[in-house]
Amino acid sequence: MAREHPLSWHRAVPVVIVAALAVVAVAAAYGPTWYQRVFHPLSYESAIAKHARAARIDPYLVAAVINVESGFRADVVSPAGAVGLMQVKPSTAKAVAQAAGMAGKMNVAALSEPDANIRVGTLYLAELVGRYGGNVQLALAAYNAGMGNADRWAGEWARNNGRLSDTIDFPETAHYVDEVETQAAAYRRLYPGVFADAVK
């Protein structure tokens, strides 16, 4: 029986695919600005700036959350019932809207409207940043996995030190925290001055 060549096509194809994906990923992070912007789109700048300024939160962080949550698609509804650009659940939106004195229902239709979604999502994110004493990582963990989990991780993190993402025992949330922070930095680099009038 003839031995198979180590570089036969069915072995080479996966290697080529992985190499191509690696090139795309490196280019998305370090390639030309125009190419990086394909992976870091920016829309609704005026709404982001307005609501970030009102909530006193970094607009680039808001943009990163939107990109990670929905890729700037306003009509997305998750299997868990989170809606719109910032993937806010109607129950969360209702509580945030009541606390902010916002009028109107916070249902799927309302949260599919970009300005309302960005306002509620930004207020909620700012509330979480305040709850965790300005710690953006814990706020992002709570945004993704809920305050109960974030409170538990905060206690463990205080005892263990190290990186928060090493303390988080939900791989999806650990990745989420790191990804949003990485994308926020990318948005600052790729869109300097876009939010010059907003609080940073």
C-alpha positions in Angstrom: 0.0 0.0 0.0 1.4 3.3 -1.0 2.0 5.9 1.7 0.1 9.1 1.5 2.1 12.2 0.8 2.3 14.5 3.8 1.2 17.5 1.7 -1.8 15.8 0.0 -4.7 18.1 -0.9 -7.0 17.1 1.9 -4.3 18.0 4.4 -3.2 21.2 2.6 -6.7 22.7 2.3 -7.3 23.2 6.1 -3.8 24.7 6.4 -4.4 27.1 3.6 -7.8 28.1 5.1 -6.3 28.7 8.6 -3.4 30.7 7.1 -5.9 32.9 5.0 -8.0 33.5 8.1 -4.9 34.5 10.0 -3.9 37.0 7.3 -7.4 38.5 7.4 -7.3 38.8 11.2 -3.9 40.4 11.2 -5.0 42.8 8.4 -8.1 43.7 10.4 -6.1 44.6 13.4 -3.0 46.1 11.8 -3.7 46.7 8.1 -4.5 49.9 6.3 -7.1 52.2 8.0 -9.7 51.7 5.3 -9.4 47.9 5.7 -9.6 48.0 9.5 -12.8 50.2 9.3 -14.5 47.4 7.4 -14.3 45.4 10.6 -15.0 48.4 12.8 -17.9 50.3 11.1 -19.3 53.4 12.6 -22.9 54.7 12.2 -25.3 56.7 14.3 -22.4 59.0 15.4 -24.6 61.9 16.5 -26.8 59.6 18.6 -23.8 57.9 20.2 -22.2 61.3 20.9 -25.4 62.9 22.3 -26.3 60.0 24.6 -22.7 59.3 25.7 -22.4 63.0 26.7 -25.6 62.9 28.6 -24.6 59.7 30.4 -21.0 60.9 30.9 -19.5 57.8 29.4 -16.9 57.1 26.7 -18.6 57.2 23.3 -15.9 54.9 21.8 -16.8 52.3 24.4 -20.5 52.7 23.3 -19.5 52.2 19.7 -17.5 49.1 20.6 -20.4 47.6 22.5 -22.7 48.2 19.5 -20.3 46.6 17.1 -19.7 43.5 19.3 -23.4 43.2 20.1 -25.0 43.8 16.7 -22.5 44.8 14.1 -24.4 48.1 13.9 -27.6 46.3 12.8 -30.7 47.9 14.3 -33.1 45.1 13.6 -31.3 42.2 15.4 -33.2 40.3 18.0 -31.3 37.6 19.9 -32.7 34.2 20.9 -32.7 35.5 24.5 -34.9 38.4 23.5 -32.3 41.2 23.5 -33.1 43.8 20.9 -31.4 46.2 18.5 -28.0 47.9 18.3 -27.0 47.5 21.9 -29.0 44.2 22.4 -31.1 45.4 25.3 -33.8 43.2 26.8 -37.2 45.0 27.1 -37.4 44.2 30.8 -34.0 45.9 31.3 -35.0 48.8 29.1 -38.2 49.4 31.0 -36.3 49.6 34.3 -33.7 52.0 32.8 -36.3 54.1 31.1 -38.4 54.5 34.3 -35.3 55.5 36.3 -34.4 58.1 33.7 -38.0 59.4 33.4 -38.4 58.4 29.8 -41.9 58.2 28.4 -43.3 55.5 26.2 -43.2 51.7 26.1 -39.9 49.8 25.9 -41.0 47.0 23.6 -39.3 45.3 20.6 -40.6 48.0 18.3 -39.3 50.8 20.4 -36.0 49.2 21.0 -35.5 48.6 17.2 -35.4 52.4 16.8 -31.7 53.3 16.8 -31.9 56.5 18.9 -34.0 55.0 21.6 -31.9 51.8 21.7 -28.6 53.8 22.0 -30.1 56.0 24.7 -31.3 53.1 26.9 -28.2 51.0 26.2 -25.9 53.9 27.0 -27.7 54.7 30.2 -27.6 51.1 31.3 -23.9 50.8 30.5 -23.2 54.0 32.5 -25.3 52.7 35.4 -23.1 49.6 35.5 -19.9 51.6 35.3 -21.1 53.6 38.3 -22.2 50.5 40.2 -18.7 49.1 39.8 -16.9 52.3 40.8 -15.8 53.2 37.3 -14.4 49.7 36.5 -15.3 49.2 32.9 -14.3 45.6 32.8 -16.8 44.7 35.6 -19.4 46.8 33.9 -19.0 44.9 30.6 -19.1 41.6 32.4 -22.4 42.7 34.0 -23.7 43.9 30.7 -23.0 40.5 29.1 -23.8 38.1 32.0 -25.8 40.1 34.5 -25.0 41.9 37.7 -25.3 38.8 39.9 -22.5 37.0 38.1 -20.4 40.2 37.9 -20.8 40.8 41.7 -19.5 37.2 42.2 -16.6 37.8 39.9 -15.8 41.1 41.5 -15.4 39.4 44.9 -13.3 36.6 43.5 -11.1 39.1 41.6 -10.6 41.2 44.7 -9.2 38.1 46.5 -7.2 36.7 43.6 -5.9 39.8 41.8 -4.7 39.1 38.3 -6.8 39.7 35.2 -10.6 39.9 35.5 -11.0 37.7 32.4 -9.0 35.0 34.2 -11.5 35.1 37.0 -14.7 35.0 34.8 -15.8 31.4 34.5 -18.0 32.0 31.5 -15.7 31.8 28.4 -18.1 33.9 26.3 -18.2 36.7 28.9 -14.4 36.6 29.4 -14.0 37.0 25.6 -16.7 39.7 25.5 -14.9 41.9 28.0 -11.6 41.6 26.2 -13.2 42.1 22.8 -15.1 45.2 23.7 -12.0 46.8 25.3 -9.9 45.9 22.3 -12.5 47.3 19.9 -12.9 50.5 21.9 -9.2 51.1 21.5 -9.5 50.4 17.8 -12.4 52.9 17.4 -10.3 55.6 19.2 -7.4 55.0 16.8 -9.5 54.7 13.6 -12.0 57.5 14.2 -10.0 60.2 16.1 -12.0 63.4 16.7 -15.3 62.0 15.7 -16.6 62.4 19.3 -14.6 65.5 20.2 -17.6 67.1 21.8 -18.6 64.1 23.9 -17.2 63.3 27.4 -14.4 60.7 27.2 
